[in-house]
């Protein structure tokens, strides 16, 4: 059984700031969280602390997680934009 590093999906946002013309062209990579609630995976941009206890699984955006083959398959099949490219074998 293999172990995988799961990197959550990202969204490129910009402009990253104001005041300088340089910031107008610069974009930031922002992590998107993946949550499982009532057996269904979904993407969440902003997670409320009050909702944390309702999630069966939580993969916070911008972080890496060590997952099993079964979890990898479930995340890909979840239909939330997770692909093989989000995983690296350990």
C-alpha positions, 0 to 999 in steps of 0.5 A: 500500500503506497502513501501519497502527499496530497497538495490541495488545489490552488487558485491564482488571484490578482492583482496582489496589491495596489500602489505600484504598477508591478503589483497589478501584474503579480498574482498569488497562488491561494489554496482551496480547502477540500471538505467531506460533509455528509459523505460528499466532497466539496471545495471551500474557499473560506472555512468558519470555525463553527463548521469544523465539527460538521466535517468528516474530513478536512484538507485545508488549502495551501497545505500538504497531507499524507494520505493512503491509496483509498483516500487518494482514490476517493478524493479523485472520484469526489469530483472537486477538481482533484487530479493525479497531479495533486499527489506525489508518492512518498 
